[in-house]
Amino acid sequence: MSSAVGYIRLSQDGMSLERQQRDVEDYAEAAEMQLVEVYNEGRRSSGFDEDRPEYQAMLDSVDGGDVDAVVVPNFSRLSRDRKHRLQLLLDREDVELHSVELGRAVDLNDDWELVQQSIRATTDDVEKRKEIERSKRATSERIENGYDHGRPPYGLEFDDDGEYWVPGEDFEDVLGVIRLRNQGHTYAEISEEVGIPTSTAARIGSRKEFYFERQDLVDE
């Protein structure tokens, strides 16, 4: 039985990490591979970044001759950069690279498959860069218009128009942290009392004026 490792990374196409993990495991089982490990890059990792920790660990495992195959949900998980992705596929002929999406290992000794993978890698690269640029423009426009952008801090959520952060369902926790802090409690004590991580309580405490401003948006 051949040995294999998997690699997964959060995708923006709706495929959760749990789904990716399950797909890789099911594929390896169907192909009668011994899945040694699934390297999980988690969230907030860019496919254009070659220094991803789990990605590098996976490559070290492959280059060390410990495995016969790598299984990924699709090749865009490996890299969004077309040159790096093709180089990765071409440089490791002794290790099979399997795509769950493709349903098999890639064979770049086949001229037509090489052409197909080159086109796919280029398309993925170009489309992703366009998406990043659109996101940057949208963020700049929001800032110019004075709207909030990004992920709301703990206890806040976007209003119905999606423009400003306003108190959400966890805002009572925020008020509890501020009240207890004003009474002289430590963040560790507050964490236990309110039921949130100490680090979250500390961030809330350091931004209490900001939170009061957000409460005013609703009170007005």
N, C-alpha and C positions, 0 to 999 in steps of 0.2 A: 504493500500500500504506500503510495506516494505521500509525502508530507507537504503541508501548505500553511501559509499564513494569510490572514485577511487584512484589509485596510479599509477603514471607513472614515468619513469626514462629513460634517453637517452640510447638507445641500439646501439650496433655496428653491428646489423644485417640488417641495412637499414631501420628500422622502426622509422620514425621521431616522435618527441614529438607530433606534430600536428596530425599525424595518430593515435598514441596511444590514445590521448584525444578523437578523433572522435570515435574510436572503443569502448572505455569504455562508452561513452555517448550513442552510438547506442545500445550497449548490454543492458544497464540499461533500456533504453526506451522499448526495445523488451521484457524484463523480467518484465515490469511494476513496476520498482523500482523508488523511488524518490532519485535521485542522489544529495546528499547534497553538496558535494565538491569533487574535484579531486585534490589530493595532487601531485604537479608537482615538482619533484626533480631537473629537468633541466639537465644540462650537467655537466661533470666532477665529477660524483658521482660513487663510486665503490659499486658494489653489495656485496663486502666483508666487507664493512664498516657498522656497525650496528648503528652508531651515526649520520646518515644522518638526517638533521633537519626535512624535510618534512615526512620522513619515521617515525620518532619518533612522530611527530604531528599526523600522521595517527593512530599509535598504541595507543596514548593517547585517541583519539576519540573512538576507538574500545573498549579499556579497560574501558572507562567511561560509557559504555552502551548506547551511543548516536545513534548507528547504528546497523542494522541487518545484513549487508553484506558489503564485500569489493570486488571490481571488479578491476582486473588487466589484462593487455594484455596477460601476461603469468606469471607463478610463479617465473621465473628467475628475473623478475622486483623486487620482494620482497627481494630476497637474492640469492647470488651465492654460499654462504657457505652451504653445504648440511646439516650439523647438525642444524644450526640456522633455515634454511628454514623448515625442518621437525618439529622442535620444535615449530615454529610459527604456522604451520598448526595444530599440535596436541593440543596445549595449548588453542586454542580458539574455542572450540566445539560449543559455544553458538552463534557464528557469522559465517555466511556462507562466504566462500572464493571462489569467482568466477573467472574463467579464460576465457577470450575471446577466446583464442586459444583452450581450452578444450571444450568450448561451454556450460559449466554448472559449478555448484559448485563441489568442491572436496568432496568426502565422504570417510574419512579415517576409518570409521567403517566397510567398506568393505575390507576384507583382501587382495583381489587381487589389489584393488586400492592403498592400502597402499604400497604394493610391487612395483607397477608401479611408484608411486610418489617417493619412495625411490631410485629406479634405475635412474629415471629422474634427481633427485636432485644431485645424485652422479656423473652422467655423465656430467651435467652442470658444477659442481664444478671442476672436473678433467680437462675438456676441456678448461675452462676459465683459470685455473692456467697454463696449457701448453701454451696457447696463450700469457699470460703475460710474461712467461719465454722466449718465442720466441722473443717477442718485446724487452725485456731487452738485449738479446744476439745481436739482430740486432742493437740496439742503441750503444752497446759497440763496435761492429765492425765498425760502422760509425765513432765513436770518434777516434778509433785506426787508421783509414784511413784518418783522418783529414777532413771528410765531415761534413757539417752542419746537424743538426737533430732537430726534433721538429717542432713546428708551426713557420713559418717565422714571424719576426717582421713586423709591419705596413709598407707598401710600398715595401716589398720584396716578392719574390716568388722563388721557386726552378727552377734551370736551366733545360734545356731539358733532361739532364742526371739524374736529381733528386739528385744531389750531393751538390750543393752550392746554397746559397741564393743570388739572383741577383735582381736589380731594377725591379719592376713590374709596373702595370698601375697606381698605386697611388704614385709612387716615386716623381712625381712633387709636391705633397702635402708635402712630406718630405723636399724637397729643399725649398719650400715656408716657412715652419716652421723655418728652419735654417736661411734663409735670414732675415725674420722678427725679429727673436730673436737677430740676430747680429745687427739689427737696433735699438734695445732697447725696442721692444714691449713686453708687458706682455703676458703670455700664454692665458689669457682670451681674450685679443685682437686678438691674433693669431688664437684662436679657432673660433672666429666669422668670421675672414677674410678668413681662409682656409676652414672652414666648417667641422671641426673634433672636437671631445671632447677635453676639456682642458687637461684631464689626458693623452690622446694620444699625444697631442702636447708637454707636459712636458717630456714624455718618449723619444720622438724623440730628443728633445733638449739636454737631458742628454747623448745621444748616438751619437752625430753628427759625431765624428771621426769614429765610427764604420760604419755609413752610407757612409761616404766618401770612406772608404776602399772597400765597396761593389760596389760603383760606379766605382772604379778603375778596378774591375774585368771585367766590360763590356768595359770600355774605352781601356783596353789593347788589 
